[in-house]
């Protein structure tokens, strides 16, 4: 009887231990590259000897829930964790310098990630559609945030960007949950649609280092109430602020020479606007649909496209 009981306890312990610790056959490793994880453990640390995580290594997996990437790993491949549905917590201790394109794309339950201080680049769509992602502390000297990197991160309400940042890609934060953003001085390029459809975004501080606002950059930001365009900006792209229904204050500096088509269309809270004499041309329907726009100050020399202002707007001239 005692022997049977002892065997039962041993078997239970074996099953319990095997459920806690990953087994060698849970990993497909070629050389020092982790090619595929095929286990079902909730908590996982990448095994010793692995220096790189391959394309799609965890893609589509329901496990693990939490993951630690140790200092031995130097490369995290594109799509390494794409569609990893079970993944919620990630700690990266490795000295990796970049997060690959689509690395965590559509890891919809990922809520928290700790990035190393060595990161300099976040790849295209790296965290796109990570709907549960609440915070991403960026502590490294990141210079580039790729196209769509945080697109549709609807739970991401705030992000602190490093002073080293110079490039923000197209649609980088489009459809995010951001409520405010302050862009570091030194950012020289903000891509098209970078913050579009971020409907909770109410405060934006733009850096002095930018020279243009691309098309659709802040389109559909229905909570944005005011915007001060920095001196040095020369062009405002098509639909840059279209559909910002709460936008009531816009300051356009005398460096601007061009305002694109539908740049401020549908801004129903905008009552007046001063367009400086420096503006050479304004595209079609630039303020169309801004139904409460009552007065506009503009230069007679400014070339106007079709249907610039809504009916009933009073036009006054600088000269």
Secondary structure, DSSP 8 states (H G I E B T S, - for coil): -HHHHHHHHHHHHHHHHHHHS--GGGEEEETTEEEEE----SEEE--TT--EE-TTSSTT----SEEEE-TT--EE-TTTTTT-TT--EEEE-S--SEE-TTTTTT-TT--EEE--TT--EE-TTSSTT-TT--EEE--S---EE-TTTTTT-TT-------TT--EE-TTTTTT---SEEE--TT--EE-TTTTTT-TT--EEE--TT--EE-TTTTTT-TT--EEE--TT--EE-TTTTTT-TT--EEE--TT--EE-TTTTTT-TT--EEE--TT--EE-TTTTTT-TT--EEEE-TTSEE-SS-S-TT-EEEE--
